[in-house]
Amino acid sequence: MERMDRVNQMVKREVCNIVQREMEDPRLHLVSISRIEVSRDLKHAKVYFSVLGEEEKVEKAQDALNSARNLIRKRVAQRVRLKFIPEFDFYYDKSLGFNIELEKEVERLNNEH
């Protein structure tokens, strides 16, 4: 496994634990971290998340994650040994919703035939 893959997995594991187990914000209850892309210089990371529910929940989750950005970074810094702890930018991962819609459409087509 390449070094950056290991870094991405290590940071993802910690961010997931923090968001899912330690944050008490109700806007984050149905949020899952789908992937993280840490830059090679370790100074920035794109954190992709998904959330079950309607569009309104996505916006609330995005706001909650952005509000908790510094706290998440501080907690990651306490647990992960890297030269730099990246600044996190949060992005909604639309692929989960797309996959669910695709599965529904396939099921509908199968039921028609």
C-alpha positions as YAML, in Angstrom:
chain: A
units: angstrom
residues:
- id: 1
  name: MET
  ca: [0.00, 0.00, 0.00]
- id: 2
  name: GLU
  ca: [1.32, 3.42, -0.92]
- id: 3
  name: ARG
  ca: [2.18, 5.87, 1.84]
- id: 4
  name: MET
  ca: [-0.61, 8.32, 0.93]
- id: 5
  name: ASP
  ca: [-3.15, 5.49, 0.95]
- id: 6
  name: ARG
  ca: [-2.07, 4.62, 4.50]
- id: 7
  name: VAL
  ca: [-2.26, 8.29, 5.53]
- id: 8
  name: ASN
  ca: [-5.74, 8.61, 4.00]
- id: 9
  name: GLN
  ca: [-6.96, 5.48, 5.79]
- id: 10
  name: MET
  ca: [-5.45, 6.50, 9.11]
- id: 11
  name: VAL
  ca: [-6.98, 9.98, 9.00]
- id: 12
  name: LYS
  ca: [-10.31, 8.61, 7.79]
- id: 13
  name: ARG
  ca: [-10.47, 6.13, 10.66]
- id: 14
  name: GLU
  ca: [-9.96, 8.89, 13.21]
- id: 15
  name: VAL
  ca: [-12.35, 11.36, 11.59]
- id: 16
  name: CYS
  ca: [-15.00, 8.62, 11.40]
- id: 17
  name: ASN
  ca: [-14.59, 7.80, 15.08]
- id: 18
  name: ILE
  ca: [-14.78, 11.46, 16.06]
- id: 19
  name: VAL
  ca: [-17.85, 12.26, 13.95]
- id: 20
  name: GLN
  ca: [-19.78, 9.08, 14.70]
- id: 21
  name: ARG
  ca: [-18.89, 8.48, 18.34]
- id: 22
  name: GLU
  ca: [-17.77, 11.71, 19.95]
- id: 23
  name: MET
  ca: [-19.73, 14.53, 18.39]
- id: 24
  name: GLU
  ca: [-22.99, 15.18, 20.17]
- id: 25
  name: ASP
  ca: [-24.46, 17.36, 17.45]
- id: 26
  name: PRO
  ca: [-27.79, 15.82, 16.35]
- id: 27
  name: ARG
  ca: [-27.20, 17.05, 12.80]
- id: 28
  name: LEU
  ca: [-24.41, 14.45, 12.52]
- id: 29
  name: HIS
  ca: [-26.36, 11.34, 13.57]
- id: 30
  name: LEU
  ca: [-26.83, 9.92, 10.07]
- id: 31
  name: VAL
  ca: [-23.51, 11.13, 8.66]
- id: 32
  name: SER
  ca: [-20.85, 8.75, 7.45]
- id: 33
  name: ILE
  ca: [-17.43, 9.60, 6.08]
- id: 34
  name: SER
  ca: [-17.04, 7.92, 2.70]
- id: 35
  name: ARG
  ca: [-13.47, 8.88, 1.84]
- id: 36
  name: ILE
  ca: [-10.67, 11.31, 2.58]
- id: 37
  name: GLU
  ca: [-8.05, 12.64, 0.22]
- id: 38
  name: VAL
  ca: [-5.07, 14.16, 2.03]
- id: 39
  name: SER
  ca: [-2.78, 16.32, -0.09]
- id: 40
  name: ARG
  ca: [0.81, 15.14, -0.55]
- id: 41
  name: ASP
  ca: [2.10, 18.05, 1.56]
- id: 42
  name: LEU
  ca: [-0.33, 16.95, 4.35]
- id: 43
  name: LYS
  ca: [-1.69, 20.48, 4.74]
- id: 44
  name: HIS
  ca: [-5.18, 19.97, 3.28]
- id: 45
  name: ALA
  ca: [-7.69, 17.16, 3.17]
- id: 46
  name: LYS
  ca: [-10.93, 16.74, 1.30]
- id: 47
  name: VAL
  ca: [-13.39, 14.86, 3.48]
- id: 48
  name: TYR
  ca: [-16.31, 13.35, 1.59]
- id: 49
  name: PHE
  ca: [-19.41, 12.53, 3.61]
- id: 50
  name: SER
  ca: [-22.81, 11.07, 2.95]
- id: 51
  name: VAL
  ca: [-26.00, 11.40, 4.93]
- id: 52
  name: LEU
  ca: [-29.23, 9.47, 4.85]
- id: 53
  name: GLY
  ca: [-32.21, 11.68, 4.36]
- id: 54
  name: GLU
  ca: [-33.45, 14.58, 2.35]
- id: 55
  name: GLU
  ca: [-31.46, 17.52, 1.01]
- id: 56
  name: GLU
  ca: [-32.22, 19.56, 4.15]
- id: 57
  name: LYS
  ca: [-30.22, 17.08, 6.26]
- id: 58
  name: VAL
  ca: [-27.26, 17.38, 3.90]
- id: 59
  name: GLU
  ca: [-27.09, 21.14, 4.40]
- id: 60
  name: LYS
  ca: [-27.40, 20.80, 8.17]
- id: 61
  name: ALA
  ca: [-24.72, 18.12, 8.26]
- id: 62
  name: GLN
  ca: [-22.43, 20.30, 6.13]
- id: 63
  name: ASP
  ca: [-22.95, 23.21, 8.53]
- id: 64
  name: ALA
  ca: [-22.27, 20.98, 11.54]
- id: 65
  name: LEU
  ca: [-19.08, 19.59, 10.04]
- id: 66
  name: ASN
  ca: [-17.85, 23.04, 9.09]
- id: 67
  name: SER
  ca: [-18.61, 24.29, 12.61]
- id: 68
  name: ALA
  ca: [-16.71, 21.38, 14.15]
- id: 69
  name: ARG
  ca: [-13.77, 21.62, 11.73]
- id: 70
  name: ASN
  ca: [-11.25, 22.91, 14.28]
- id: 71
  name: LEU
  ca: [-12.35, 20.50, 16.99]
- id: 72
  name: ILE
  ca: [-12.07, 17.54, 14.61]
- id: 73
  name: ARG
  ca: [-8.62, 18.68, 13.52]
- id: 74
  name: LYS
  ca: [-7.48, 19.08, 17.14]
- id: 75
  name: ARG
  ca: [-8.68, 15.58, 18.05]
- id: 76
  name: VAL
  ca: [-7.05, 14.05, 14.99]
- id: 77
  name: ALA
  ca: [-3.79, 15.79, 15.95]
- id: 78
  name: GLN
  ca: [-3.94, 14.13, 19.38]
- id: 79
  name: ARG
  ca: [-4.20, 10.66, 17.83]
- id: 80
  name: VAL
  ca: [-2.26, 10.68, 14.58]
- id: 81
  name: ARG
  ca: [1.46, 11.24, 14.21]
- id: 82
  name: LEU
  ca: [2.07, 13.26, 11.07]
- id: 83
  name: LYS
  ca: [4.41, 16.13, 10.29]
- id: 84
  name: PHE
  ca: [1.34, 18.31, 9.61]
- id: 85
  name: ILE
  ca: [-2.29, 17.81, 10.49]
- id: 86
  name: PRO
  ca: [-4.37, 18.83, 7.48]
- id: 87
  name: GLU
  ca: [-7.03, 21.48, 7.34]
- id: 88
  name: PHE
  ca: [-10.30, 19.73, 6.56]
- id: 89
  name: ASP
  ca: [-12.73, 20.74, 3.81]
- id: 90
  name: PHE
  ca: [-16.02, 18.86, 3.79]
- id: 91
  name: TYR
  ca: [-17.81, 17.81, 0.61]
- id: 92
  name: TYR
  ca: [-21.10, 16.00, 0.17]
- id: 93
  name: ASP
  ca: [-20.56, 12.68, -1.60]
- id: 94
  name: LYS
  ca: [-23.50, 12.27, -3.95]
- id: 95
  name: SER
  ca: [-22.52, 8.75, -4.98]
- id: 96
  name: LEU
  ca: [-24.45, 7.07, -2.12]
- id: 97
  name: GLY
  ca: [-27.71, 8.74, -3.12]
- id: 98
  name: PHE
  ca: [-27.05, 7.93, -6.76]
- id: 99
  name: ASN
  ca: [-26.43, 4.26, -5.92]
- id: 100
  name: ILE
  ca: [-29.65, 4.04, -3.90]
- id: 101
  name: GLU
  ca: [-31.65, 5.59, -6.75]
- id: 102
  name: LEU
  ca: [-29.99, 3.26, -9.26]
- id: 103
  name: GLU
  ca: [-30.87, 0.21, -7.15]
- id: 104
  name: LYS
  ca: [-34.50, 1.38, -6.90]
- id: 105
  name: GLU
  ca: [-34.70, 1.84, -10.66]
- id: 106
  name: VAL
  ca: [-33.21, -1.62, -11.33]
- id: 107
  name: GLU
  ca: [-35.66, -3.16, -8.87]
- id: 108
  name: ARG
  ca: [-38.57, -1.31, -10.52]
- id: 109
  name: LEU
  ca: [-37.52, -2.54, -13.97]
- id: 110
  name: ASN
  ca: [-37.16, -6.11, -12.71]
- id: 111
  name: ASN
  ca: [-40.65, -5.97, -11.21]
- id: 112
  name: GLU
  ca: [-42.11, -4.74, -14.51]
- id: 113
  name: HIS
  ca: [-40.68, -7.73, -16.39]
...
